[in-house]
Amino acid sequence: MFTQKPWNAVHVSSVPLTSKASKKLSNGAHETPPISEYFGELTFGLGQMREKLPKDAYQNLIKALDHGKKLNNETAEAIATVIKEWSVQKGATHFCHWFQPMTGLTAEKHDAFISIQHSHHSELKVIERFTGSQLIQGEPDASSFPSGGMRSTFEARGYTAWDPSSPIFIIDGEHGKTLCIPCVFFGYHGEALDNKTPLLRSCQVLSHEAVEFLKCIGDVDAKSVTATLGPEQEYFLIDKNHAQARPDVVMTGRTLQGAASPRGQQLEDHYFGSIPSRAQAFMVDLEQELYRLGVPVKTRHNEVAPSQFELAPIFEHVNIAADHNTLTMETMKRVASRHGLVCLLNEKPFAGINGSGKHCNWSMSNDKGENLLDPGTTPHQNLRFLAVVSIVLQAVHRHADVLRAAIASPGNDHRLGGNEAPPAIISVFLGSMLDKIFNSIEKGEASQATEAQIINLGVGHIPNISKDYTDRNRTSPFAFTGNKFEFRAVGASANVSVPVSILNAAVAESFREATSSLKDLLAKKKTRDEAVMELVRELTTAHKHIRFEGNNYSEEWKREAQKRGLPILNTTAEALEVLHQEKATEFLVTTKVLSRAEIESRYHIAVERYNKTLEIELRALSELAAGFIIPALEAQIKQSGEALAVLRTQGAKASQAKRLEAMEVSLETIIKEQTALNSGLESLHQQGSELEIMKTISLKLTPLAHKLRAACDEAEKRIADNLWPLPKYREMLFLNSQA
C-alpha cells in the first residue's frame, strides 16, 4: 500500500503566481499588459543613453564602442549621472559590477548609492551618488576566485571593467532592487579571469577576418560581421519538498541514486504535450520577469523527459545572448523557488531518461543584416554562402578536439551519447541537399536539384541549391539547420561564452587562411567566381571527413570516425588533456582570444573543478548509502525476517526464504561497494598532482560509484515503500508539475 510521506504532498506556493508585470483589475483578477509595454523596462542600454545623454557624450560613447577606446572622464561622469538618476527612480538602492568568473556562476558585490556630506554645522547629509569611476571600473578581492595559477594567492588584486555593449539592468528582488553593470574581470597584469573577456576578443577577431574575406570575394563595402546566438535552454522542474528530501539533489543538483520508474519517457507523450498548469504558471512568471530585463524569450514547450521543459530566445549578438542566458538561468532558479519548485540545470539529473542540453544556434551576419549562412537570391550570395559553410567545416574539422574540450563537464559526460543527446565525437551534419551539393563540388560535377524554390547559382558547373531546405538529425553534435549551425553538444549548465569563444576563434582562423588562399587563386584564375568555387572545392575535399549524415549513435559510426582520424574523447578527463597540447590550442593564441598563460590557467581550473565536483558526488553517494539506503534495507530485512519466522510456523515456502536471502545479498553488496569507494576516497589526495587525481577519479573511483549505485538501485526495488526514505523517480518526475 502506498504510504504518503511529508514530501509526497505536492507543494502549493503561498506566493501569488502573478508577475510584477501584471495589472490588478477592479474585480480582483490580474491582467497582463502587452509585452511591448513593459519589455526592457529594467534595462538601460544605448537607446536610453541616446535619449538622455548630451549629444557629445553619446557620440564619444559610440566612438569608444566602435574603436575600443577608453571613455574620457567627462563622458563617464555624464553616463554615470543618467544611469544613477534612472536606477534610483526605479527604486534601486545599490549597484554592483556583475561579472562571470571561472566558477561557472556570476559574481557581484553590492554597494549602496548613498554618500555622506558634512555641512558647516558638522551635520551629516546622505545623498545618492554614483561616479564615472564607479561605473567604469571596480576592484573586488580576486583571491578567492579561480585563476589557474596565473596569480599567487597573496596577489588578490582584480579589476572589473564595464562592458558598454551589454545593457545595464536592475534585478527586482523580493528584498530590494539592485543595479547590475555587466563587466569583464581581469588581473593586475591584464590577464582574463573571466569568461566574457575571451568572448569579446573572439567577436572582434571574427569580425575583422570575416570582413577581410568578404572584401576579397567582392563585398567591398563590408564593415563588420556579427556572430549571433540563440541558445535553447532545457531544464527540469521538481517539487521543492522532493528536492529538499534528497541529499544528493541538495549537494550536487542531480540524483546519484534512483531506480527507474515503470513509466519514463517511453510513451513519448510529454514532448510538445499540453504544459502542466503548475509548470505553465512558472513559465508565465519567468517570461514576464525576463521581458522586463530585456531578454527576448520566444518559445516554451515540454521536452522529451517527464518534468523536462525548454525555453528558447530570439537570436542576439553573442555577447548579449551569453549575458542573457546566464541571467536567464539565475532567474529560472529564483522564480522556481517562488512557485515551490526547484529548477535543475544539471545535464543529467535523472538516469535513464533525456538529459538537458543548451543547443547553441550560431550564425553570422554582416552590417547590412544579411545572414552569411543563408542562401541568397543572387549567384554572388549563393557563392558566398557555399564559401562560408566550407570555412566553418574547416574550422570544426581542425579544432574538433578543442571544441569537445570546451563542452566537457562531469554532467555532460553522463548526457552525451544517450537519450536524445549527440555523442562526444564532434562531426557536422549538413542535410541531404547540401551534402549532395558539396559532394558534387568535390567531384567537379553539376548536381540537378529537383526541390521547389530552386536558386540557380548562375556560374558554370555549380550545382543548384534549394532555398530553406534542411532536415533534422537529432544525433548530430553540430548540425546545419537552415540558416545557422546548431551546436547541440553544449550542456544545459554551461556558460555559452566558453564554447562560442572557441568556435568564433576557430572560424576566424579559417577566414584568415581562406582570404590568403583566395588571393593566391585570384592571381591564377580569370574570374573571381571561379576562384571562389575552386576555394570551396579545396576546402570541401580537405575537410570532408568531418561531415556525417547518418546515425551518430551507431557502433559503425564510432569505428568509421576512428578510421577518419576524428578525435574520440569520451570523458571530460580525456577531453581536458587537449588544452595541454600547444599545437591544438595554437589558434587561440594566434587569434589573440587567449594567451598561452590563460589557456594553461583554464586547463588547471577545469581539472580542479572536475575533481572537486566528482569528489562531492562520490562522497554524497557514499553518505546516501550509509545514511538512508543501508538502514532502510536493514529495516526491511528485519521486518521480512520476523514475518518469515511467523510464516515458518505455518509452513512457509522456500521462495519466501529466497526473498530474504536476496535482500541479505543486496545488503552485503552495498556494504562491499561502499567500503571500496570509501577506501579510494581516503587515499585520493595521496595521488599527487591534480592530473593524477583526475585520472584516479575517472578510471577507478567512477566505476566503483557505478557499481554502488547499481546495488542501491536494486535495493530500492526490494524495499517496501513505507520503509523507503527518499522520494522516488515516480514521485519526483510525475508528482510535481501537475497541481
C-alpha positions in Angstrom: 0.0 0.0 0.0 1.3 3.4 -0.9 2.1 5.4 2.2 2.2 9.2 1.8 5.2 10.8 3.3 5.5 14.6 4.0 7.5 15.2 0.8 4.9 13.3 -1.2 2.4 16.1 -0.8 2.8 18.4 -3.8 3.7 21.9 -2.6 1.4 24.7 -3.5 3.2 28.0 -3.1 1.7 30.6 -0.9 3.2 33.3 -3.1 0.6 34.7 -5.6 1.5 33.4 -9.0 1.3 36.8 -10.6 4.2 38.7 -12.1 5.1 42.3 -11.3 4.2 43.0 -14.9 0.6 42.2 -14.2 -2.2 44.7 -13.5 -4.9 44.1 -10.9 -8.4 44.7 -12.3 -11.4 46.0 -10.4 -12.8 42.5 -10.0 -9.6 41.3 -8.3 -8.4 39.4 -11.3 -5.0 40.0 -12.9 -4.4 41.2 -16.5 -1.0 41.1 -18.2 -0.4 44.1 -20.5 1.1 43.6 -23.9 4.8 42.6 -23.8 5.7 45.6 -25.8 4.5 47.9 -23.0 7.0 46.6 -20.4 9.8 44.9 -22.4 13.1 46.1 -21.2 11.7 48.4 -18.5 14.5 47.2 -16.2 17.3 47.7 -18.7 19.4 50.8 -19.6 21.1 50.4 -23.0 22.3 52.5 -25.9 18.7 53.5 -26.8 18.1 55.2 -23.4 21.6 56.7 -23.4 20.9 58.3 -26.8 17.7 59.9 -25.4 19.2 61.1 -22.0 22.9 61.8 -22.7 24.2 65.1 -24.1 24.9 64.7 -27.8 28.7 65.0 -27.4 28.8 62.4 -24.6 26.7 59.9 -26.6 28.9 60.3 -29.7 32.0 59.8 -27.5 30.4 56.6 -26.2 29.7 55.3 -29.7 33.3 56.1 -30.8 34.6 54.2 -27.8 32.5 51.2 -28.6 33.4 51.2 -32.3 37.1 51.7 -31.8 37.7 50.0 -28.5 39.0 53.2 -26.8 38.5 54.3 -23.2 35.9 56.8 -22.3 37.1 60.2 -21.2 36.3 61.3 -17.6 33.7 63.9 -18.7 31.7 61.3 -20.7 32.0 58.7 -18.0 30.6 61.2 -15.4 27.7 62.1 -17.7 26.8 58.4 -18.3 27.0 57.7 -14.6 24.7 60.6 -13.8 21.9 59.5 -16.1 22.3 55.8 -15.0 22.0 56.8 -11.4 19.0 59.0 -11.9 17.2 56.3 -13.9 18.0 53.5 -11.4 17.2 55.5 -8.3 13.9 56.5 -9.9 13.2 52.8 -10.5 13.8 52.1 -6.8 17.4 50.7 -6.8 19.3 51.3 -3.7 22.5 49.5 -4.5 24.7 48.9 -7.6 27.1 46.1 -8.4 29.6 45.1 -11.1 28.1 41.9 -12.5 30.8 39.6 -13.9 31.4 36.0 -14.8 34.5 34.5 -13.1 35.6 31.0 -14.0 33.4 29.4 -11.3 30.5 28.6 -13.7 28.5 31.2 -11.9 28.2 35.0 -11.8 29.6 37.3 -9.1 28.6 40.6 -7.6 29.4 42.8 -4.7 26.7 45.3 -3.8 27.5 48.9 -2.8 24.9 51.5 -1.8 24.4 54.6 -3.8 24.5 56.7 -0.6 27.3 59.1 0.1 27.7 61.3 3.1 28.3 65.1 3.0 29.3 67.2 6.0 27.7 70.5 6.4 29.3 73.6 8.0 27.4 72.7 11.2 29.0 69.2 11.2 25.7 67.7 10.4 25.7 64.6 8.1 23.7 64.7 4.9 23.0 61.5 3.0 22.7 61.8 -0.8 22.6 59.3 -3.7 25.9 59.5 -5.6 27.4 57.4 -8.5 30.5 58.5 -10.2 32.1 57.7 -13.6 34.9 55.8 -12.0 32.5 53.7 -10.0 30.7 52.9 -13.3 33.8 52.1 -15.4 36.0 50.1 -13.0 35.8 48.2 -9.7 38.4 46.5 -7.6 37.0 43.3 -6.0 39.1 40.9 -3.9 40.1 38.4 -6.5 42.0 36.0 -4.2 39.1 33.6 -3.8 38.3 33.3 -7.5 40.0 30.6 -9.6 43.0 31.8 -11.5 44.6 28.5 -12.5 48.0 29.6 -11.2 48.1 32.9 -13.1 48.4 34.7 -9.8 49.8 33.8 -6.4 47.2 33.6 -3.6 48.5 36.7 -2.0 48.0 38.7 -5.2 44.4 39.4 -4.5 44.0 42.4 -6.8 41.5 42.0 -9.6 39.5 44.5 -11.6 36.1 44.7 -13.2 35.5 47.0 -16.1 32.2 48.0 -17.6 31.2 46.3 -20.9 29.2 49.1 -22.6 28.0 46.8 -25.4 25.8 44.8 -22.9 22.8 46.6 -21.4 22.8 47.6 -17.7 19.9 46.1 -15.8 18.1 46.1 -12.5 17.3 42.9 -10.5 13.9 43.5 -8.9 14.2 41.1 -6.0 11.8 40.4 -3.2 14.0 42.3 -0.8 15.1 45.3 -2.9 16.3 46.4 -6.3 20.0 46.3 -7.4 21.6 48.0 -10.4 23.8 45.4 -12.2 26.6 46.6 -14.5 27.9 43.8 -16.9 31.6 43.7 -16.7 34.8 41.9 -17.7 37.1 40.7 -14.9 40.9 40.7 -15.2 44.0 40.6 -13.1 46.6 43.2 -12.3 48.7 42.4 -15.4 45.6 42.3 -17.7 45.1 38.5 -17.8 41.5 37.4 -18.3 40.0 36.0 -15.1 36.5 35.5 -16.6 34.5 34.0 -19.5 33.3 37.3 -21.1 36.8 38.7 -22.0 37.7 35.9 -24.4 34.3 36.0 -25.9 34.6 39.7 -26.7 38.1 39.1 -28.1 36.7 36.3 -30.3 33.9 38.6 -31.6 36.4 41.2 -32.5 38.8 38.9 -34.4 36.0 37.1 -36.1 34.6 40.3 -37.4 38.0 41.5 -38.7 38.9 38.3 -40.5 35.4 37.8 -41.9 35.3 41.3 -43.3 38.7 40.8 -45.0 37.3 37.7 -46.6 34.1 39.3 -47.8 36.1 42.2 -49.3 38.2 39.6 -51.2 35.1 37.9 -52.7 33.7 41.3 -53.8 31.7 42.7 -50.8 34.0 45.7 -50.8 31.7 47.8 -48.6 31.6 45.2 -45.8 32.4 47.0 -42.5 31.7 44.4 -39.8 30.4 40.8 -39.2 28.5 39.9 -36.1 28.2 36.4 -34.6 24.7 35.8 -33.4 23.4 33.2 -31.0 20.1 31.7 -29.9 20.7 29.2 -27.0 17.8 26.8 -26.4 17.7 26.1 -22.6 16.5 22.8 -21.4 15.7 22.2 -17.7 13.8 20.1 -15.2 11.2 21.3 -12.6 10.7 19.2 -9.5 8.8 20.0 -6.3 10.9 21.8 -3.7 9.9 19.3 -1.0 11.1 16.4 -3.1 14.4 18.2 -3.8 15.0 19.0 -0.1 14.4 15.4 0.9 17.1 14.2 -1.5 20.6 14.9 -0.1 22.1 14.2 -3.5 20.0 16.8 -5.2 20.8 19.4 -2.5 24.5 18.7 -2.7 25.0 18.1 -6.5 21.9 19.2 -8.4 21.2 15.7 -9.6 20.1 12.2 -8.3 23.0 9.9 -7.6 20.7 7.0 -6.9 17.3 6.1 -8.2 15.7 3.0 -9.7 13.8 3.7 -13.0 10.1 4.1 -12.6 7.9 1.8 -14.6 6.9 4.8 -16.7 9.5 7.2 -18.0 9.6 8.7 -21.5 8.8 5.5 -23.4 5.3 6.6 -24.3 6.6 9.8 -25.9 3.6 11.6 -24.5 5.4 14.5 -22.8 7.3 16.1 -25.7 5.3 19.1 -27.0 2.3 17.9 -24.9 0.0 20.2 -23.0 2.0 22.1 -20.5 1.0 21.2 -16.9 -0.7 24.1 -15.1 1.9 24.5 -12.4 4.8 24.5 -14.9 2.9 27.0 -17.0 2.4 29.3 -14.0 6.2 29.2 -13.5 6.8 29.8 -17.2 4.5 32.8 -17.4 6.1 34.4 -14.3 9.6 33.6 -15.6 8.9 35.1 -19.1 7.4 38.3 -17.7 10.5 38.8 -15.5 12.8 38.1 -18.4 10.8 40.5 -20.7 11.3 43.3 -18.1 15.0 42.5 -18.2 15.0 42.8 -22.0 15.5 39.1 -22.7 13.6 38.2 -25.9 12.2 34.8 -24.9 10.3 33.3 -27.8 9.4 29.7 -27.2 8.4 27.4 -24.4 7.4 23.7 -24.5 7.5 20.3 -22.8 10.7 18.4 -23.6 11.2 14.7 -24.1 11.5 13.5 -20.5 8.7 13.9 -17.9 9.1 17.1 -15.9 11.5 18.4 -18.5 10.9 21.7 -20.4 12.6 24.1 -22.8 12.9 27.9 -23.2 14.3 29.5 -26.3 15.1 33.2 -27.1 15.3 35.1 -30.3 18.8 35.5 -31.8 21.0 38.3 -30.5 24.7 39.3 -30.7 26.6 36.5 -29.0 27.9 38.7 -26.2 24.4 39.9 -25.2 23.0 36.4 -25.8 25.6 34.9 -23.4 24.8 37.5 -20.8 21.1 37.0 -21.2 21.4 33.2 -21.0 23.4 33.5 -17.8 20.8 35.9 -16.4 18.0 33.5 -17.6 19.5 30.6 -15.6 19.7 32.7 -12.4 16.1 34.0 -12.9 14.8 30.5 -13.5 16.1 29.3 -10.2 14.7 32.3 -8.4 11.3 32.1 -9.9 11.0 28.4 -9.4 11.6 28.8 -5.7 8.7 31.2 -5.6 6.5 28.5 -7.0 7.6 25.9 -4.6 9.7 24.2 -7.3 13.4 23.6 -7.9 14.9 24.2 -11.4 17.5 21.6 -12.2 20.1 22.6 -14.8 22.4 19.7 -14.4 22.9 17.9 -17.7 21.8 14.5 -16.2 19.5 14.9 -13.1 17.9 11.5 -13.7 19.3 8.3 -15.1 17.7 6.5 -18.0 15.8 9.5 -19.4 16.6 12.5 -21.5 19.4 14.8 -20.2 19.4 18.6 -20.6 21.4 20.4 -23.2 21.7 24.0 -24.4 21.5 23.9 -28.1 23.6 26.9 -29.3 22.2 28.1 -32.6 25.1 30.1 -34.1 25.3 32.2 -37.2 27.0 35.3 -38.6 25.5 38.5 -40.2 27.2 41.4 -42.0 26.5 45.1 -41.2 23.7 45.0 -43.8 21.8 42.4 -41.8 22.5 39.6 -44.3 22.9 36.2 -42.7 26.1 34.7 -44.1 24.7 31.2 -43.6 21.5 31.9 -45.5 21.4 31.1 -49.3 20.5 34.3 -51.1 18.7 35.4 -54.2 21.7 36.1 -56.4 24.6 34.0 -57.7 27.0 36.0 -55.6 25.1 35.5 -52.4 25.0 31.8 -53.0 28.7 31.6 -53.8 29.3 33.5 -50.5 27.0 31.0 -48.7 28.9 28.0 -50.0 32.3 29.6 -49.2 31.3 30.4 -45.6 29.9 27.0 -45.0 33.1 25.4 -46.2 35.1 27.7 -44.0 33.1 26.6 -41.0 33.6 23.0 -41.9 37.3 23.6 -41.9 37.2 25.3 -38.5 35.2 22.5 -36.9 37.3 19.7 -38.5 40.6 21.3 -37.5 39.6 22.1 -33.9 37.1 19.4 -33.1 39.2 18.3 -30.1 39.3 21.8 -28.6 35.5 22.2 -29.2 35.0 18.9 -27.4 37.1 20.2 -24.5 35.0 23.4 -24.4 31.8 21.5 -23.7 33.4 19.0 -21.3 31.9 18.7 -17.8 31.0 15.9 -15.4 27.3 16.4 -16.1 27.8 16.3 -19.8 29.8 13.1 -19.5 26.5 11.4 -18.4 24.5 13.1 -21.0 26.5 12.8 -24.3 25.7 9.8 -26.3 22.3 8.7 -24.9 18.6 9.6 -24.7 18.4 12.3 -27.4 21.9 13.8 -26.8 24.6 13.7 -29.5 27.7 11.6 -28.9 31.1 13.0 -27.8 32.5 12.6 -31.3 32.3 16.0 -33.0 31.0 15.8 -36.5 29.0 18.1 -38.8 25.6 17.3 -40.3 24.6 19.3 -43.4 21.4 17.6 -44.6 20.9 15.7 -47.8 20.7 18.6 -50.2 23.8 20.4 -49.0 25.6 17.1 -48.7 24.8 16.3 -52.3 26.0 19.8 -53.4 29.3 19.6 -51.6 29.9 16.0 -53.0 29.3 17.3 -56.5 31.6 20.3 -55.9 34.3 17.9 -54.7 33.9 15.8 -57.9 33.7 18.9 -60.1 30.2 17.7 -61.3 26.9 19.6 -61.6 24.0 18.5 -59.5 20.5 18.7 -60.8 18.2 19.7 -57.9 14.6 18.7 -58.1 13.2 20.5 -54.9 11.0 23.5 -55.1 12.3 27.1 -54.9 15.5 26.4 -56.8 18.0 29.2 -57.0 20.4 28.9 -59.9 23.8 30.0 -58.9 24.5 31.3 -62.4 28.0 30.0 -62.7 29.1 27.1 -64.9 29.4 23.7 -63.3 28.0 25.0 -60.0 25.1 22.9 -58.6 21.7 24.4 -57.8 20.8 24.8 -54.2 17.3 24.6 -52.6 16.4 27.6 -50.5 15.2 26.9 -46.9 15.9 23.2 -47.4 17.0 21.4 -44.3 16.3 18.2 -42.4 17.0 17.2 -38.9 19.5 14.9 -37.3 19.0 14.9 -33.5 22.1 12.7 -33.1 24.5 15.2 -34.6 26.5 17.4 -32.3 27.0 20.2 -34.9 24.2 20.4 -37.4 23.3 22.8 -40.2 19.6 23.8 -39.7 18.6 26.1 -42.5 20.4 29.3 -41.9 22.6 28.5 -38.8 24.6 25.8 -37.2 23.2 24.2 -34.1 25.9 23.2 -31.6 23.8 20.6 -29.9 26.5 19.1 -27.7 26.7 22.0 -25.2 25.4 21.1 -21.8 22.5 22.8 -20.0 24.5 24.3 -17.1 27.3 25.6 -19.3 28.3 29.3 -19.7 27.9 29.6 -23.5 30.7 32.1 -23.6 33.2 29.2 -23.4 32.3 27.1 -26.4 31.2 30.1 -28.5 34.5 31.9 -28.0 36.4 28.7 -29.1 34.1 28.4 -32.2 34.5 32.1 -33.1 38.3 31.8 -32.8 38.3 28.6 -35.0 36.2 30.2 -37.7 38.2 33.5 -37.6 41.4 31.4 -38.2 39.7 29.7 -41.2 38.6 33.0 -42.6 42.1 34.3 -42.4 43.5 31.3 -44.2 40.7 31.4 -46.8 41.5 35.0 -47.6 45.1 34.2 -48.2 44.3 31.2 -50.3 41.7 33.2 -52.3 44.3 35.9 -53.1 46.6 33.2 -54.4 43.8 31.8 -56.6 42.8 35.2 -57.9 46.3 35.6 -59.2 45.9 32.5 -61.3 42.2 32.5 -62.3 40.3 34.6 -64.8 37.3 35.4 -62.7 36.5 35.9 -59.0 33.6 33.4 -59.1 35.9 30.7 -60.5 38.4 31.4 -57.8 35.8 31.2 -55.0 34.5 27.9 -56.4 38.0 26.5 -56.5 38.5 27.5 -52.9 35.2 25.9 -51.9 36.3 22.7 -53.7 39.6 22.6 -52.0 38.1 23.1 -48.5 35.3 20.6 -49.2 37.8 18.0 -50.3 40.3 18.6 -47.4 37.6 18.5 -44.7 35.0 16.0 -45.9 35.8 13.6 -43.1 34.1 15.9 -40.6 30.8 15.5 -42.4 28.5 12.7 -41.4 24.8 12.3 -42.4 23.9 9.1 -40.6 23.1 7.8 -37.1 25.8 9.2 -34.7 24.8 6.6 -32.1 25.7 3.6 -34.2 28.7 1.5 -33.5 29.5 1.7 -37.2 30.0 5.4 -36.9 32.3 5.1 -34.0 34.5 2.7 -36.0 34.3 5.0 -39.0 35.1 8.1 -37.0 38.2 6.4 -35.8 39.2 5.5 -39.3 38.8 9.1 -40.3 41.0 10.2 -37.6 38.4 12.2 -35.7 39.1 12.8 -32.0 37.2 10.3 -29.8 37.2 11.8 -26.3 34.5 10.1 -24.3 35.1 11.7 -20.9 36.0 15.1 -19.5 39.2 13.7 -18.2 40.3 12.7 -21.8 39.0 15.9 -23.4 40.7 18.4 -21.0 44.1 17.0 -21.9 43.7 18.7 -25.3 44.1 22.0 -23.5 47.6 20.9 -22.5 48.6 20.5 -26.2 50.2 23.6 -27.6 49.7 22.6 -31.2 45.9 22.0 -30.6 45.4 25.4 -29.0 47.8 27.5 -31.0 44.9 29.0 -33.0 43.6 30.6 -29.7 46.9 32.3 -29.3 47.4 33.5 -32.9 43.8 34.9 -32.9 44.6 36.6 -29.5 41.5 35.1 -28.0 43.5 33.5 -25.2 47.2 33.8 -24.3 49.2 30.7 -23.6 49.1 31.5 -19.9 45.3 32.0 -20.0 44.9 28.6 -21.8 47.1 26.9 -19.2 45.1 28.5 -16.4 41.8 27.3 -17.8 43.2 23.8 -18.1 44.1 23.8 -14.4 40.8 25.4 -13.3 38.8 22.8 -15.4 40.8 19.9 -13.9 40.3 21.2 -10.4 36.6 21.8 -10.9 36.2 18.3 -12.3 38.0 16.8 -9.3 36.0 18.8 -6.7 32.7 18.2 -8.4 33.2 14.4 -8.7 34.6 14.1 -5.2 31.5 15.9 -3.8 29.3 13.5 -5.8 31.2 10.4 -4.7 31.1 11.4 -1.0 27.4 12.3 -1.3 26.7 8.9 -2.8 28.6 7.2 0.0 26.6 9.1 2.6 23.4 8.4 0.8 24.1 4.7 1.0 25.2 4.8 4.6 22.5 7.2 6.0 19.5 6.2 4.0 19.7 3.0 1.9 21.6 0.6 4.2 19.3 1.5 7.2 16.2 1.0 5.1 17.4 -2.3 3.8 18.3 -3.4 7.3 14.8 -2.5 8.5 13.3 -4.4 5.5 15.5 -7.5 6.3 14.4 -7.3 10.0 10.7 -6.9 9.1 10.9 -9.7 6.5 12.9 -12.0 8.8 10.2 -11.5 11.5 7.5 -12.2 9.0 9.3 -15.3 7.8 9.7 -16.7 11.3 5.9 -16.4 11.7 5.3 -17.9 8.3 7.6 -20.9 9.0 5.3 -22.0 11.8 2.6 -22.0 9.1 4.6 -23.9 6.6 6.4 -21.1 4.7 7.6 -21.9 1.2 11.2 -21.8 0.0 10.5 -18.8 -2.2 9.8 -16.6 0.8 13.2 -17.6 2.3 14.9 -16.8 -1.0 13.4 -13.4 -1.0 15.0 -12.7 2.4 18.3 -14.2 1.2 18.3 -11.9 -1.8 17.9 -8.9 0.5 20.8 -10.0 2.6 23.0 -10.4 -0.5 21.9 -7.0 -1.6 23.0 -5.5 1.7 26.4 -7.3 1.5 26.9 -6.0 -2.0 26.1 -2.4 -1.0 28.4 -2.5 2.0 31.2 -4.1 -0.1 30.9 -1.5 -2.8 30.6 1.4 -0.4 33.7 0.2 1.5 35.7 0.1 -1.7 34.6 3.6 -2.7 35.4 5.0 0.7 38.8 3.4 0.6 39.5 5.0 -2.7 38.3 8.4 -1.4 40.5 8.2 1.7 43.6 7.7 -0.5 42.6 10.1 -3.2 44.6 13.1 -2.2 47.7 10.9 -1.8 47.8 10.7 -5.6 49.9 13.8 -6.0 49.0 16.2 -8.8 45.6 17.4 -9.8 46.1 15.5 -13.1 46.8 12.2 -11.3 43.7 12.8 -9.0 41.6 13.4 -12.1 42.7 10.1 -13.7 42.1 8.2 -10.5 38.6 9.6 -10.2 37.8 8.9 -13.8 39.4 5.5 -14.2 39.0 4.0 -10.7 36.5 5.8 -8.5 33.8 6.5 -11.0 33.5 2.8 -11.9 33.2 2.0 -8.2 30.5 4.6 -7.9 28.6 3.0 -10.8 28.7 -0.4 -9.0 27.5 1.1 -5.7 24.7 3.0 -7.5 23.6 -0.2 -9.3 23.4 -2.0 -6.0 21.5 0.8 -4.3 19.0 1.0 -7.2 18.5 -2.8 -7.0 17.9 -2.5 -3.2 15.2 0.2 -3.8 13.2 -2.4 -5.8 13.3 -4.8 -2.8 12.3 -2.4 0.0 8.7 -1.7 0.9 7.5 1.8 0.1 6.7 2.7 3.7 10.3 1.9 4.6 12.0 3.7 1.7 13.2 7.1 3.0 13.8 9.0 -0.3 11.5 10.4 -3.0 11.5 8.0 -5.8 11.7 8.8 -9.5 8.0 8.2 -9.9 7.3 11.0 -7.4 9.9 13.4 -8.5 9.0 13.1 -12.2 5.2 12.8 -12.0 4.1 14.5 -8.8 5.4 18.0 -9.1 4.1 20.0 -12.1 0.5 18.8 -12.3 -1.1 20.8 -9.5 
